[in-house]
Amino acid sequence: MDLPEAEQVTVHEGQFHRVVVGPDRVVCHARTDAAARRLPARAAILRTVAGLGLGFRTPRPLAEGDGWLALSRIPGEPLKGDGGDEVARQYVHLLNALARAGERARGAVPVGEWDGFVTGVRDGLWPLMSATGRARAARELAALEGLPRITSALVHGDLGRENVLWETVGGVPRLGGVVDWDEACLGDPAEDLAAIGASHGEGLLGRVLALGAWDHPDLVRRISVIRGTFALQQALHAWRDGDEGELADGLRGYRSHP
């Protein structure tokens, strides 16, 4: 596939892909063999998401080949600052749209489950940790295993700052769209709320919870527990893909000598 002219593109290095962003399309090149094997499933999920009528833009697959996937480009940039109540309101609309889409997406996107994650950490990451790190990870996994199994909502799975794009209209941030649906599944909305809190901070998360009338103790607890596993999630993905840099970063707090 022809790439955009060099002067029109920017290149981003992600955990799984090298992403070439052109004026009207984005080409994702898999960084590992494992990431390349996941590209057809990623394209299928993006087609499903695009057909759900979520009320905001998502990338559409345009073409694919051996180790690459071309997508439509979503205009906008990651938010600078937390945006205040206006951004919080739009996050509430976004999360409500995902919740409503859960049943329509059932059968087309995987059902999220934590058992494989817990087993993967214990089998793959345990030998790479110090005794103190294993004790910390054991506490985090035990808390995770104690959560209720909720699979009612479409969950983005990585709803951090970099994946939610905004445009400025009349001086006010407006949601442009959401990208990077690699981790999409049916699951607990607390997963996406945890990513918002980790990426934007407690101030914006608190506004979202208050405006959505979601600030009840059980949900707050689930958010906290899931957020506590983010470093392990990064490390496990990296271990499975053979990414030594991301693995070391994810395990930094679980080793005696970071």
C-alpha positions in Angstrom: 0.0 0.0 0.0 1.3 3.5 -0.8 2.2 5.5 2.2 1.5 9.2 2.5 4.3 11.6 1.5 7.0 11.8 4.1 6.4 15.5 4.9 2.8 14.8 5.7 3.3 12.1 8.2 4.1 11.6 11.9 5.4 8.4 13.4 4.5 7.0 16.8 6.1 4.0 18.5 3.5 2.2 20.7 3.9 -1.0 22.8 2.6 -3.2 20.0 2.7 -1.1 16.7 4.7 1.5 14.9 2.0 3.9 13.7 2.4 6.1 10.7 -0.2 8.9 10.7 -1.0 10.6 7.4 -3.5 13.3 6.5 -6.5 10.9 6.0 -5.3 7.5 7.1 -3.2 5.7 9.7 -1.0 2.7 8.9 -0.2 0.4 11.9 2.9 -1.8 11.5 3.1 -4.7 14.0 6.3 -4.5 16.1 6.2 -8.2 17.0 5.1 -11.5 15.4 2.4 -11.8 18.1 1.1 -8.3 17.3 1.0 -9.2 13.6 -1.1 -12.3 14.3 -3.6 -10.2 16.2 -4.2 -7.7 13.3 -7.0 -9.6 11.5 -8.9 -9.9 14.8 -8.3 -6.2 15.4 -9.7 -5.3 12.0 -12.8 -7.4 12.7 -13.4 -5.7 16.1 -13.0 -2.3 14.5 -15.6 -3.2 11.9 -18.0 -4.2 14.6 -17.4 -1.1 16.7 -17.9 1.1 13.6 -21.3 -0.4 13.1 -22.6 0.1 16.6 -23.6 3.8 16.2 -21.8 4.9 19.3 -22.2 8.6 18.6 -18.5 9.3 18.2 -15.9 8.4 15.5 -13.9 5.3 15.5 -11.3 4.1 13.0 -12.5 2.0 10.0 -10.2 -0.6 8.4 -9.3 0.4 4.8 -6.8 -2.3 3.8 -4.6 -4.9 5.4 -1.5 -6.9 4.5 1.2 -9.0 6.0 2.0 -7.3 9.4 0.2 -4.0 8.7 -3.3 -2.5 8.8 -4.5 0.8 7.3 -7.2 2.7 9.1 -9.2 5.8 8.5 -7.8 8.7 10.5 -9.8 10.2 13.4 -9.2 14.0 13.6 -8.2 15.6 16.9 -5.5 15.5 19.5 -5.2 14.1 23.0 -6.5 16.5 25.6 -4.2 18.9 27.3 -5.2 19.4 30.9 -8.3 17.8 32.3 -10.9 20.0 30.5 -13.1 20.5 33.6 -16.8 19.7 33.7 -17.4 20.0 29.9 -14.9 17.2 29.2 -16.3 15.2 32.1 -19.8 15.4 30.7 -18.6 14.1 27.3 -16.8 11.2 29.0 -20.1 10.4 30.7 -21.8 10.3 27.3 -19.0 8.2 25.9 -19.2 5.7 28.8 -23.0 5.5 28.6 -22.8 4.8 24.9 -20.4 1.9 25.6 -22.7 0.5 28.2 -25.7 0.6 25.9 -23.7 -1.1 23.2 -22.8 -4.1 25.3 -25.7 -6.4 24.2 -25.4 -5.4 20.6 -21.7 -6.3 20.6 -22.2 -9.6 22.3 -20.9 -12.4 20.1 -18.8 -10.1 18.0 -16.2 -9.0 20.6 -14.7 -11.3 23.3 -16.0 -11.5 26.8 -13.4 -10.1 29.2 -12.1 -12.5 31.9 -9.5 -12.1 34.5 -8.6 -15.7 35.0 -6.2 -15.8 32.1 -4.5 -12.6 33.3 -4.1 -14.0 36.8 -2.7 -17.3 35.5 -0.4 -15.5 33.1 1.1 -13.3 35.8 1.7 -16.3 38.1 3.1 -18.5 35.4 5.1 -15.9 33.4 6.0 -13.0 35.6 6.4 -14.6 39.0 10.0 -15.9 38.3 11.0 -12.3 37.2 10.0 -10.7 40.5 11.7 -10.4 43.9 10.0 -12.0 46.9 8.7 -8.6 47.9 7.4 -8.0 44.4 5.6 -11.4 44.4 4.0 -10.6 47.7 2.7 -7.2 46.3 1.5 -8.9 43.1 -0.3 -11.6 45.1 -2.2 -9.0 47.1 -3.2 -7.2 43.9 -4.3 -10.4 42.2 -6.3 -11.6 45.2 -8.2 -8.3 45.2 -8.9 -8.7 41.5 -10.2 -12.2 42.0 -12.6 -10.9 44.6 -14.4 -8.6 42.2 -17.8 -9.5 40.7 -17.7 -10.8 37.1 -19.4 -8.1 35.2 -19.7 -8.4 31.4 -22.6 -6.0 30.6 -20.8 -3.2 28.8 -18.6 -2.8 25.8 -15.3 -1.9 27.3 -12.6 -0.1 25.3 -9.8 -1.5 27.6 -7.2 1.3 27.2 -9.2 4.5 27.5 -6.2 6.6 28.4 -5.4 10.1 27.3 -3.6 9.2 24.1 -6.5 7.2 22.7 -9.3 9.8 23.2 -9.0 12.6 20.6 -10.5 16.1 20.9 -11.2 19.0 18.7 -11.6 22.6 19.8 -15.0 24.1 18.7 -15.6 27.7 19.8 -12.8 27.4 22.4 -14.4 24.3 24.0 -13.1 20.8 23.7 -15.3 18.5 21.7 -14.8 14.7 21.5 -13.4 13.8 18.1 -13.3 10.1 18.5 -11.6 7.1 20.1 -8.8 5.0 18.7 -6.9 1.9 19.6 -9.6 -0.7 20.3 -7.1 -3.6 20.6 -8.3 -4.5 24.1 -12.1 -4.1 23.5 -14.2 -6.7 25.2 -17.5 -7.1 27.1 -16.7 -6.3 30.7 -16.9 -3.9 33.7 -17.2 -0.2 33.0 -14.8 0.2 36.0 -12.0 -0.8 33.6 -12.4 2.3 31.5 -13.0 4.5 34.5 -9.8 3.2 36.0 -7.9 4.2 32.8 -9.4 7.7 32.8 -8.3 8.2 36.4 -4.8 6.8 35.8 -4.4 9.0 32.7 -6.1 12.3 33.7 -5.9 12.2 37.5 -8.3 12.1 40.3 -9.9 15.5 39.6 -11.4 14.6 36.3 -12.3 11.1 37.4 -14.2 12.5 40.4 -16.1 14.9 38.0 -17.0 12.0 35.7 -18.2 9.8 38.7 -20.3 12.7 40.1 -21.9 13.7 36.8 -22.7 10.1 35.9 -24.1 9.5 39.4 -21.6 6.7 39.6 -19.7 7.7 42.8 -20.9 4.8 44.9 -18.5 2.7 47.1 -18.7 -0.6 45.2 -17.8 1.0 41.8 -15.0 3.2 43.4 -13.6 0.0 44.9 -13.6 -1.8 41.6 -11.9 1.1 39.9 -9.2 1.1 42.5 -8.5 -2.6 42.3 -8.4 -2.7 38.5 -6.1 0.4 38.4 -3.8 -1.4 40.8 -3.1 -4.1 38.1 -2.1 -1.7 35.3 1.6 -2.2 35.7 1.1 -6.0 35.7 -1.1 -5.8 32.6 1.7 -3.9 30.8 4.3 -6.4 31.9 2.3 -9.4 30.9 1.5 -8.0 27.4 5.2 -7.2 27.0 6.3 -10.7 28.3 4.0 -12.4 25.8 5.3 -10.2 22.9 9.0 -10.4 23.9 9.2 -6.6 24.5 12.1 -6.3 27.0 11.8 -2.5 27.4 8.1 -2.5 28.3 8.5 -5.6 30.4 11.2 -3.9 32.5 9.1 -0.8 32.9 6.0 -2.7 34.0 8.0 -4.8 36.5 9.9 -1.8 38.0 8.0 -1.9 41.2 8.2 -5.7 41.5 11.9 -6.1 41.5 14.5 -5.6 44.2 16.7 -3.5 41.9 14.5 -1.6 39.3 
